Amino acid sequence: MKVAYILSTCEQYIDTRVKYQTDNFSKYIDKNDIYYLSCKMDLEKRLYGWNTLDDPYNITYKYISFFQNITLDYDWYFFGDDDTYVFHKRLVSLLETYDSSKHYYIGKILDHIQHDWCLYMSGGAGYVISRPLYQLILNYVRNNPIEVTFKHWCDDLCIGLWIIDINKTTPVITVDDDRFHTQLIYSIHKMSRAITFHSLYKKEDYEPYDRYLETEDTTLVLVTDFKYYDKALKTIQDARYIGNWNGIVQLITLDFDMPPNDYEIVELKFPKIDTSCLVDNIGVGFSNSDGRELTKLYQWEKLHVFDKHFKQWKRVIFMDAGLRVFDRIDYLLELDYKGKFLCPIDKGRGTEANLFRCQISDDNTFLVDRLVQDYGEIMDSSYFLNCIWVYDTELLNNIDKEEFIDIMNHYPLFKTNEMGVMNIMLTFKMKCWEPFPEKASNGKYLFEWSDYNRPGSTCNEYCLIKYPSIGLNDFI
């Protein structure tokens, strides 16, 4: 499928607005598919013009000249301005749902002058015309005198009036889509669905959208019950304001409905994981544990982060409620995650990695022997902490959430609940775990269980800490 981008501009904005577009969203588009309508010709800069006047009241003449002189061969034609931001991949995905051989006119309808003129698509927000309708527009312009084709100085209104004339003999399918935005909006929810935004005049206007583009394939996920909700909110607050996270945040809530907040969070609900069989098999509890196998059963709900729902994204970042963020989350995005499950190695309070045997209750030696028989000599292997992780959702093609739950029920001997099961699956069966590097590219420690583990260090030397020396309500 081929898409042409026809964008109106003028000489005044070639070095500013056009450059901002070129440096931002249009860098993802083949430059040969971009046609800027200006007053003069400069094919090197993709500028098309036939010496028309270069003011707002003569933009329609630029379109008329273009249609009269240029013949294009595309499936779809996007029309916009030099201050329109386009999510190119989403636009293509949208157009793939329509038949380009039919007469489509797609965008955001403006109705503010419908009684005086008509309904028409916003040129600032951008609109799309299919191949056969585009051809009818070319014929209309080329076969009518200028006094007929110049219906209004406002180009998007004029083209809307042409389409109304065309619709008298050839039915046109009009699609009003709110994802073509007529205003500049930085809402994460809006950005997560948007096809376009308008109007971006300054270079800094592009920054939130560019940052979002860097994260649109990634989602940040947390899990919490009501008791830990304030901690989850603190982590999300850190992620937004300190981590500069502009992507989607999803919160799996367990025993409550999330109240309104200011952090643009998507609430998720999943059926509660049934731990009744596990509890029956554990009985009174393990002889050498802190009792969480019976008192912290909500920890098993973290397995929902492997639900097929998350295949909508290429990468998932998970954080425990209460984990603190001290620097940009971008440093996690720098990690090579393809085909991997990334998270910290468990070193406890020392420098050497702990051994997996400390995660296993040896009360039932039969179960321990069965675990070793099924997964090999794993007891003296290192393992990961699961308070934060990053994973490639391609793994979900080979991993099913139900498999984790089956392991949970088959081996009721994990003293740290879901962390043991996750290590069995990801470290020992799938062999896809890779430890976090010690330091991020900024020279700071990427993650630490606590800054107390490095006496004399401060929180500012870390990007992420599970249990920092500062309190939950202290400012960073």
C-alpha positions in Angstrom: 0.0 0.0 0.0 1.4 3.4 -1.1 0.5 6.7 0.6 1.3 10.2 -0.7 1.7 13.0 1.8 0.6 16.4 0.3 1.4 19.2 2.7 0.8 22.9 2.3 3.5 25.4 3.3 5.0 28.8 2.3 8.5 30.2 2.0 8.3 31.7 5.4 8.1 28.3 7.1 10.5 26.2 5.0 13.4 26.6 7.4 11.2 26.1 10.5 7.9 24.2 10.3 9.0 22.1 7.3 12.3 21.3 8.9 10.6 20.4 12.2 8.4 17.9 10.3 11.4 16.6 8.4 13.4 16.1 11.5 10.5 14.4 13.3 7.6 12.2 12.0 8.4 12.5 8.3 11.8 10.9 8.8 9.9 7.6 9.0 8.4 8.3 5.5 10.1 7.9 2.2 10.9 11.4 1.2 9.8 10.7 -2.4 6.3 10.2 -1.1 6.2 13.8 0.4 5.0 16.8 -1.6 5.1 20.2 -0.1 3.0 22.8 -1.9 4.7 26.2 -1.9 5.0 29.1 -4.3 8.2 28.0 -6.0 9.7 24.8 -7.2 12.6 23.1 -5.4 12.5 19.4 -6.0 15.6 18.8 -3.8 13.6 20.0 -0.9 10.4 18.3 -2.2 8.8 21.7 -2.8 6.2 22.1 -5.6 5.1 25.5 -6.7 4.1 27.4 -9.9 4.8 31.0 -8.8 1.5 31.5 -7.0 1.1 34.1 -4.4 2.4 33.0 -1.0 -0.1 34.1 1.5 -2.9 32.3 3.4 -5.6 33.6 1.0 -4.0 32.0 -2.0 -3.3 28.4 -0.7 -6.1 27.0 -2.9 -4.2 28.2 -6.0 -1.3 26.1 -4.9 -3.6 23.0 -4.8 -5.1 23.8 -8.2 -1.7 24.3 -9.7 -0.5 21.0 -8.2 -3.5 19.0 -9.5 -3.2 20.6 -13.0 0.5 19.8 -13.3 1.3 16.6 -11.4 0.0 13.1 -11.9 0.6 10.7 -9.0 0.0 7.0 -8.6 -0.8 6.1 -5.0 -3.5 4.1 -3.1 -4.1 6.9 -0.7 -3.4 10.6 -0.5 -3.0 12.4 2.8 -3.5 16.1 2.9 -2.2 18.2 5.8 -0.4 21.4 6.7 3.2 22.2 7.7 2.1 22.2 11.3 0.4 18.8 11.3 1.9 15.9 13.2 1.2 12.4 11.7 1.6 9.1 13.4 2.6 7.4 10.2 2.4 3.8 11.2 -1.0 4.3 12.7 -2.3 6.0 9.6 -1.1 3.1 7.5 -2.8 0.7 9.9 -6.0 2.6 9.7 -6.0 2.7 5.9 -5.4 -1.0 5.7 -8.9 -1.4 7.1 -10.4 0.4 4.2 -10.7 -0.5 0.5 -8.7 2.0 -1.5 -10.6 1.1 -4.7 -13.7 2.9 -3.2 -14.3 6.6 -3.0 -13.2 7.4 0.6 -12.9 10.8 2.3 -11.5 10.2 5.8 -10.6 12.7 8.5 -12.1 15.0 11.2 -15.3 16.8 10.0 -15.5 20.6 10.8 -19.1 21.8 11.3 -18.6 25.4 12.4 -19.7 26.9 9.1 -22.0 24.2 7.8 -25.0 26.5 7.5 -23.1 29.0 5.4 -21.0 26.6 3.4 -20.8 22.9 4.2 -19.3 20.1 6.3 -15.7 19.4 5.3 -12.6 17.7 6.7 -10.0 19.7 8.7 -6.9 20.3 6.6 -4.9 21.1 9.8 -5.8 17.8 11.4 -5.3 16.2 8.0 -7.5 14.0 5.9 -7.2 11.1 3.4 -8.6 10.6 0.0 -8.6 7.2 -1.8 -7.2 6.7 -5.3 -10.5 6.8 -7.3 -11.7 9.9 -5.5 -8.3 11.6 -6.0 -8.6 10.9 -9.7 -12.1 12.4 -9.8 -10.7 15.5 -8.1 -7.9 15.8 -10.8 -10.6 15.5 -13.5 -12.7 18.1 -11.8 -9.9 20.6 -11.6 -8.5 20.0 -15.1 -11.9 20.1 -16.8 -13.3 23.2 -15.2 -12.3 26.8 -15.5 -10.6 28.6 -12.5 -13.8 30.6 -11.7 -15.5 27.2 -11.0 -12.7 25.5 -9.1 -11.7 28.4 -6.9 -14.7 28.2 -4.6 -12.9 29.5 -1.5 -9.5 30.7 -0.4 -9.5 28.2 2.4 -8.1 25.1 0.8 -9.7 22.3 2.9 -13.1 24.0 2.6 -12.6 24.4 -1.2 -11.7 20.7 -1.6 -14.7 19.8 0.6 -16.9 21.8 -1.8 -15.4 20.0 -4.8 -16.2 16.6 -3.2 -19.8 17.8 -2.6 -20.0 18.5 -6.3 -18.5 15.1 -7.2 -20.8 13.3 -4.7 -23.8 14.5 -6.9 -22.8 11.9 -9.5 -20.5 9.6 -7.7 -21.3 8.6 -4.1 -18.4 9.4 -1.7 -18.0 7.5 1.6 -17.3 10.1 4.3 -15.6 8.8 7.5 -15.5 11.2 10.5 -12.7 10.0 12.8 -11.9 11.7 16.1 -8.3 10.4 16.0 -7.5 13.2 13.6 -7.1 16.0 16.2 -7.7 19.6 15.3 -5.9 20.8 18.5 -2.5 20.3 20.1 -3.0 17.8 23.0 -0.4 16.1 25.1 -2.7 13.6 26.9 -1.2 10.2 27.0 -4.6 8.6 26.3 -5.0 10.9 23.3 -1.5 10.1 22.0 -2.0 6.4 22.4 -4.8 6.5 19.8 -4.1 9.5 17.7 -3.6 9.5 14.0 -2.7 13.3 13.8 -2.4 16.4 15.9 -2.6 20.1 14.9 -1.0 22.8 15.3 2.7 22.4 16.0 4.4 25.8 15.4 7.6 25.5 17.4 10.4 22.9 17.6 9.6 22.2 21.2 6.0 21.4 20.3 7.2 18.1 18.8 9.2 16.9 21.8 6.3 15.2 23.7 5.1 13.4 20.5 8.7 12.3 19.7 9.2 11.0 23.2 5.9 9.2 23.0 6.9 7.7 19.6 10.0 6.3 21.3 7.8 4.5 23.8 4.7 3.6 21.9 5.8 0.0 21.4 6.4 -0.3 25.2 4.0 -0.4 28.1 4.8 0.1 31.8 2.8 -2.3 34.1 2.2 -2.5 37.8 0.1 -4.8 40.0 -1.5 -3.7 43.2 -4.2 -4.4 45.8 -5.9 -1.6 47.7 -3.3 -1.9 50.5 -0.4 -1.1 48.2 -2.3 1.4 45.9 -0.5 4.5 47.4 2.8 2.8 46.8 1.9 2.0 43.2 0.8 5.6 42.7 4.1 6.8 44.0 6.0 4.6 41.5 3.8 5.9 38.7 4.3 9.4 39.8 8.1 8.9 39.8 7.9 7.3 36.4 5.9 10.2 34.9 7.8 13.2 36.5 11.3 11.9 37.2 11.5 9.0 34.7 10.0 11.2 32.1 7.7 8.3 31.0 5.3 9.4 28.3 4.1 6.0 27.3 1.2 3.9 28.4 0.9 2.9 32.1 -1.3 0.0 33.0 -2.3 -0.9 36.5 -3.7 -4.3 37.3 -6.0 -3.8 40.3 -6.9 -6.7 42.4 -9.5 -6.0 45.1 -10.7 -2.5 44.3 -11.5 -0.1 41.5 -9.0 2.6 40.8 -10.1 6.1 41.9 -9.6 9.1 39.6 -6.0 10.3 39.5 -3.8 12.7 37.5 -1.4 10.2 35.9 -3.3 8.8 32.9 -3.4 5.2 34.0 -5.2 2.4 32.2 -6.8 0.1 34.7 -6.8 -3.6 34.0 -8.8 -6.4 35.5 -8.1 -10.1 35.3 -9.8 -13.1 37.0 -8.1 -13.9 40.3 -5.6 -16.7 40.1 -6.9 -19.7 42.0 -4.4 -20.6 44.7 -6.8 -22.9 46.7 -5.0 -26.1 45.5 -1.6 -24.5 46.3 -2.7 -23.6 49.8 -4.1 -27.0 50.5 -0.8 -28.6 49.4 1.3 -26.2 51.5 -0.7 -26.9 54.6 0.6 -25.1 57.7 3.4 -23.4 55.8 7.1 -24.0 55.2 9.5 -24.5 58.2 12.1 -22.0 57.0 10.4 -19.0 55.5 8.8 -15.7 56.4 5.4 -17.1 55.8 4.6 -15.3 52.6 3.6 -18.6 50.9 0.3 -18.2 52.9 0.1 -14.5 53.8 1.1 -12.8 50.5 -0.9 -14.8 47.9 -1.6 -11.7 46.0 2.0 -11.9 44.7 0.8 -14.6 42.3 -1.3 -12.0 40.5 2.0 -10.7 39.0 1.7 -13.6 36.6 -1.0 -11.7 34.8 1.8 -9.6 33.3 2.3 -12.5 30.9 -1.2 -12.5 29.7 -1.7 -12.4 25.9 -3.2 -9.0 26.3 0.3 -7.6 26.3 1.1 -8.8 22.8 -0.3 -5.5 21.7 3.1 -4.0 22.6 6.6 -5.1 21.6 8.1 -4.7 25.0 6.8 -4.7 28.6 8.4 -3.0 31.6 7.1 -4.2 35.0 7.8 -2.5 38.4 6.7 -3.4 41.9 4.5 -1.0 43.7 6.7 1.2 45.8 9.8 0.9 43.7 11.4 4.4 43.3 12.6 5.9 40.0 15.5 8.3 40.3 16.3 8.9 36.6 14.9 8.6 33.1 13.3 5.3 32.2 14.9 5.7 28.8 17.9 3.8 30.3 15.8 0.7 30.4 14.8 1.2 26.8 18.5 1.2 25.8 18.8 -2.5 26.8 18.8 -5.1 24.1 15.5 -6.9 24.9 14.9 -8.9 21.7 14.1 -12.5 22.6 15.0 -11.8 26.2 13.6 -11.5 29.7 15.8 -8.8 31.5 15.9 -8.2 35.2 18.4 -8.0 38.1 20.4 -10.9 39.5 19.7 -11.6 43.2 22.9 -10.8 45.1 21.1 -10.3 48.4 23.1 -7.9 50.6 26.5 -9.2 49.3 28.5 -9.1 46.1 28.1 -12.8 45.1 24.9 -14.1 43.5 22.6 -16.1 45.8 21.9 -19.7 44.8 18.4 -20.9 43.7 18.2 -23.4 46.5 17.5 -20.6 49.0 14.2 -20.1 47.1 13.1 -23.7 47.7 11.5 -25.2 50.7 13.1 -28.6 51.3 10.4 -29.8 53.7 9.1 -32.2 51.0 12.2 -33.9 49.6 10.1 -35.8 47.0 9.0 -32.5 45.4 12.5 -31.2 45.5 13.8 -34.3 43.7 11.0 -34.1 41.2 11.9 -30.5 40.4 15.5 -31.4 39.8 14.5 -34.3 37.7 12.3 -32.1 35.5 14.6 -29.1 35.2 18.1 -30.3 35.9 20.7 -29.4 38.5 19.4 -25.9 39.1 19.8 -25.6 42.9 23.3 -24.0 42.7 22.4 -21.7 39.9 22.0 -17.9 40.1 18.5 -16.5 39.7 16.7 -13.2 39.2 14.8 -10.8 41.4 11.4 -10.0 40.0 10.6 -6.6 41.4 11.4 -5.1 38.1 11.7 -6.6 34.6 11.7 -5.9 30.9 10.6 -8.5 28.4 10.1 -9.0 24.7 6.5 -9.9 24.1 7.6 -12.3 21.3 8.2 -14.6 24.2 4.5 -14.9 24.6 4.4 -16.9 21.5 6.1 -19.7 23.4 5.0 -18.9 27.0 1.4 -19.1 28.3 0.3 -17.6 31.6 -1.4 -21.0 32.4 2.0 -22.7 32.3 3.2 -20.6 35.2 0.1 -21.5 37.1 0.6 -25.2 36.3 4.1 -25.0 37.7 2.7 -23.2 40.8 0.3 -26.0 41.5 2.7 -28.8 40.5 5.5 -27.7 42.8 4.1 -26.2 46.0 7.6 -25.4 47.4 8.5 -21.9 46.4 9.3 -19.7 49.4 9.0 -16.5 47.3 5.9 -17.5 45.5 5.7 -16.3 41.9 9.5 -15.4 41.8 10.4 -19.1 42.0 8.0 -20.1 39.4 9.1 -17.3 37.0 12.7 -18.5 37.4 11.8 -22.1 36.7 10.1 -21.0 33.4 12.3 -18.2 32.2 15.7 -19.0 33.6 15.8 -22.8 33.5 13.2 -23.9 30.9 13.2 -21.0 28.4 16.7 -19.9 29.2 15.8 -16.4 28.1 16.8 -14.5 31.3 19.7 -12.0 31.0 20.7 -9.9 34.1 20.6 -6.1 34.0 23.9 -4.5 33.5 25.4 -3.0 36.6 25.3 0.5 35.2 23.3 2.5 32.8 24.8 4.5 29.9 24.7 7.6 32.1 27.2 6.0 34.5 24.7 5.5 37.3 23.8 2.2 38.8 20.8 0.9 36.8 19.1 -0.9 39.8 19.8 -1.8 43.4 17.7 -3.5 46.0 18.7 -0.7 48.4 21.3 2.0 48.5 22.2 0.7 51.9 23.8 -2.2 50.0 26.5 0.2 49.0 27.5 2.0 52.2 28.2 5.7 51.6 26.2 5.8 48.3 23.2 8.1 47.8 20.0 7.6 45.9 21.2 10.1 43.2 23.8 7.5 42.2 21.0 5.1 41.0 18.3 5.0 38.3 16.0 2.6 40.2 15.9 1.3 43.7 13.4 -1.1 45.3 13.9 0.0 48.9 15.7 3.4 49.0 16.9 5.1 52.1 14.5 7.9 51.6 10.8 7.5 52.6 7.9 6.9 50.3 6.7 10.5 50.6 10.1 12.1 50.5 10.9 14.3 47.4 13.6 13.1 45.1 
